[in-house]
Amino acid sequence: MEAKRNYEIGPDPQATVPTAPPERALRMYPGPRRNPGTILDMDLVRALRVNKSAVERRAATIPTRRTVKKEWQAAWLLRAITCLDLTTLQGDDTTTNVLRLCAKAKSPVRRDILDALGARELGIKVGAVCLYHAFVATAVQALQDSGIPVAAVSTGFPAGLSPLPQRIEEIKASVAAGASEIDVVITRAHALAGDWEALYDEVCAFREACGGTLMKVILGTGDLATLANVARASQVAMMAGADFVKTSTGKETVNATLPVGVVMTRQIRDYHERTGHAVGFKPAGGIRTAKQALEWLILMKEELGDRWLRSDLFRIGASSLLTDIERQLEHFVTGRYSAAHRQPMV
């Protein structure tokens, strides 16, 4: 049985983990070109098969075969923060709590913890703030000059069942309000019916409406019934020009799971090998603990490599995750776990 490997952070770009502090690493790795998409290759889509048992066995090794301990764990958790889409998608959202969320996005870790870690100068901040269209203008103003993008969920989120013209206008409205990223929802019925042409056309229409704004395509994997459907929907979305493929809205009964992550990252790898275009990945929904964040980082490293451990190609969509990461960082510094209210989100 293979011994657990402890991932370490060092100065060598070929080392086995993210090899530089997050901000310096982002300068070392320039952002990818937008994915222009390709023609719809139905032969490839129809030929896709997924061995569910093999995928589940692979996913089961991620939390058991690899470890990240001590200062390496602290470094990985700081990296996770830089890849976080800090999210609020509640019916009781208000301007006040959105402003407080934006403040947290700019300073996600208490200064005394950063000082103890020697990380104050790294400029740690989240990857984006994700919210409903109604709060885009508020967030854009609050995050001005911070370098933090505002991501708007769109296209009839979370069900994606409003009329197509209405969904397209929703995208355009969020772009006009200043959103830098749009998280669109597919019509899951297209995937369930195997109508891949309709799904391709829908995502192409979304991409056209986004213009130069980055587009993340939410597949709603918990609703897609089979891993084969997840694989096919991922490929079709990328062919249609998705810059990111995202697991879930966070509103499904089942959201981001590691087996789904294995399937989607392997489709990203295949697409990159065939086209040369790098597509990002965003698991979302149900990721609440630092341990889970580490598992997703390990998955990205092992399936796609270090290049996908930066915020331009990897995001974690979550709301409460940051609180647990901050608690783990404080434990590393002090040796004690603090109450959650010492790291308030809003």
N, C-alpha and C positions, 0 to 999 in steps of 0.2 A: 504494500500500500504506500502510495506516494506521501512523503512527509509534507506538512503544511509549509508554504513558502511565505516568509514575511517580506512584504513589499517595502522598499526603502526609497527615500528621496535623496538623490545625489546630484552632482553637477553635470554628469554625463548625459547628453541627449539620448543616448542609446540605452540608458539604464532601464530597470524594470518597472518604473513608476513614473508619474508626472515628475519631471526632473528639474523644475525651476519654480520659484514662487509664482503664484498665479499671474500677477501683472507683468512680470518680466517674461513669463512663458508666452503670454499673448503677443508680445512684441517679437518673440522668436518665431512664432507661427502665424504668418499673415492669414487673414480671413479667406475663406474659400470663395470662389466665384459663385454667383447664383446658378442654381440648377436650371438650365433652359428647357429641360424635358426632351422627350424623343417622340417619335411616332408610336402609336399603340401596337405592340407586338403580341397579337393574340396567341400565336403559337407558343411563345414563351410563357404567357400567363396560364394557358390551359395545361401546359406540361408540368407546372409546379406541383410538387407533392411534398408532404411533411410527414416524417416518421415521428408520431407523437411520443412513443415510448423513449426513443433516443433523445428527443428534445427535453423531455422531463428528466431523464437521467443526467443530461448535461447541465440543466438548470440546478439540479440538486447538488452538484459539486461546487457551485459558486460560493455558498456560505460555509462549506465544510473543508474545502481543500486549500483555501487561501486565508491568510491572516494579515492584519495590519495593526501593529501594536505601538504603544508608547509615542515617541515624537513623530514617528511616521504616520500614526493614526491622526494625530493633531494636524499634520500637514495635509493629509487627505481630506479631513473634514473642512479645513479652510478652502481647499479646492472645490469641495461640494457646494459651499456657500456661493462661490463665484459662478457656479453653473445652475443656480436656483432661480426658477421663475416664481418669485414670491407672489402668491395668489390670494385674491379674495373674490369669491363668486357666490355671495350669499344674498338672499332676498332682503335682508335688513342692512345691507351696506349703506353707509352715509358718506357725505363729503368729509366729515371729520375723521372717520376711521380710515378712509383712503389716504388722507394727508398723513396720518400717523404711520400707516403702512409704508408710505414713500420715505418718511424719515427713517424708519427701520431699515429699508432697502439700502439707504446711503450709509448707514452705520449699523451693520447687522450684528456686530459683536461688541460687547462692552469694552471700553478703552482699557480698563485695568487688566482684562484678560489678554487683549492684544499686546499690552506692554509686557506682561509676564511671559508671553510667547515670543517676544522680540519681533512681532509682526505688524507693529503700528505703521511702518513705512510702506507696507505692501499695498495699501489702499484697497483693502478687501471691501467688496460690495457685491450685491447680487447680480445675476445675469439679466433679469428683467422684472418688471412688475406686470402682473396679468390680471385684468379685470373686465367688467362689462363696459360697453360703449358709453353709457351714461357718465362714466367717471374718467374717460380718456383725457378730456381737456384739463380736468383738475390735476391728474397725475402728470401730464406733460409739463404743466407749469411748475408743479412741486419738484420735479426731477430735472428741471432745466440746468444745463451745464454740469450735470452729474455723470453723464455718459451711460446712464442706465436707460435702456429702451422701455417703452410702454407697449405692452402686447394687449390687444383687444380680442376677446372671444367674439365670434361672429357667426353669420349664416344660420340663424335660428337656434343658437346654442341653448340647451344641450341636445335636443332631439334632431335638429336639422330638417324639420318638416314644413317650414313655411315656404310659400311660393318662391321659385327660383329668382324671379326679378327682384323680389323683396330682399332675398338674401344677398344678392349682388349689390343692391343699393346700401345695405347695411355695411358691407365691406368698404364701399366708397366713402360712406359717412365717417367711419372710424379713421380711414386714411386722411380725410380732410381735417379731422379733429386733431391730427398729429401723431397717431399711432405709428410706431416703427415696425411693428410685427402684428400679423393677423393670424389668429388660431381659428381655422374654419372647420366645420363639421360636415362629414360626408352623409349622404343618404344611405343608411345601412342596408335598406331594402335592395339597392342595386347589387351590393355584394352578396346578400343572401340569395338573390335570384340568379346570380351569375351573369348579370348584365354589365359586363366590364366596359363595354363601349359607352353606356350611359354614365358610369362612374367617371371614366376618363374625360368625357365631354363636360361633366359638372365641374371637376377639379380644374380643367383648362379655363372654364369661365371664371372660376374664382381667382385663378392666377392672373388672368387679364384684368380683372377688377382691382387686384392688389397693385398692379403696376410695378413700381420699383420697391414696394414694401415686402419684406420677408414674409413668406407664407408657411405656416405650420398646419399640416393636415391631420385632423383628429379622426382616427378610424373607429373609435368606439369598440375596441377589440372584445370587450365582454359581451357584446351583442352579436358578434359575427359567427358564433356557433362552432367553427372549426379552426384549427391552426392553419389549414390550407387556405381558408378564406382570408386569414390575416396576412399570409404570405402574398397572395394574389392582390389583395387590396393595397398592400405596401408597394408592390411593383407598379401597379397602375397609377397610384398617386405620384410616385416619382417620375414615371413616364410623362405625366401631365404637368410636371414642373414644381412639385413640392420641394421646398427648401428644407423642411423637417417633416418627418412622420412622427406622429404622437399617438400614444396608446389609447387614451381615454379622456372623457370630459371630467371625470371624477364623480359623475352622477350615476354611473351604471352600478349594478349590483356587484360586478367583478370589474376591477380596474387594472392597474399595472401589475403584471405578474412576471416572474423571471422566465418561465417558458415562452410567453409572448415576446419578451425582450430578446431571447435567443433567436426566435424566428425573424423578428423585424431587423435586428442588427445584421443577420446573415443576408437578408435581402438588400440592405444598404451596401454591404460589402460586395455582393454580386453586381449591383448596379454601378458601383464605383469602378469595379474591374472591367465592366463592359463599356462604360461610357467615359470614364475619367472624371465624372462629376461627383463631388462629395456632398452627400445629403446628411443632415443632422437627425438626431433622435431625441425624443422627449417622452420619457415615462411620466405618467401623471395619475394621481388618484390613489389614496391608501398608503402613500409613502410618508410615514410619520416619525420614524426613528433614525438616529445616526447610523445604527447598524444596517438598516435597509439602504441608506444612501451609499454606504461603503460597498454593499453588494452590487448596486447598480454601477458604481465606478469600476469595480473589478470586472463586471460583465463587459463594459465598454472597452477596457484595456485589453482583455483577452480576445474579444471577438473583432474589434476594429483597430486597436492600437492606440498609442499615446496621442496621436493627432486628434482623436475624438474625445479627449479629456479636457477640452476647452469649451468655453461657453458659446463659441460660434458654431459648434457642431454637437453640443450636448447640453441639455437642460433637464432639470427635474422640476416638474410642476407640483407645488405643495404649499400648504399654508402653515401647518403646525410643526413641520419638520425643523425649521430654524431654531425653535425653542429647545428641542432635544439636542441638536448639534451644539448649541451654546452651553447647555448643561454639561455635555461631555467634555467640552474644552475647559470649562471651569474645574471639572473633576481632575483633568490632567494637570492643571496648574496648582490646585489646592489639595488634591487627594480626597475631596469631599463632594458629594452631590448636593446641589442647592435646590431649593424649592423653585418650581417653574415660574413663580411670580417675579423672581429675580431677573428673568429674561423675558419680559413682556413683549408680545408681538405688537400690540397696538394700545 
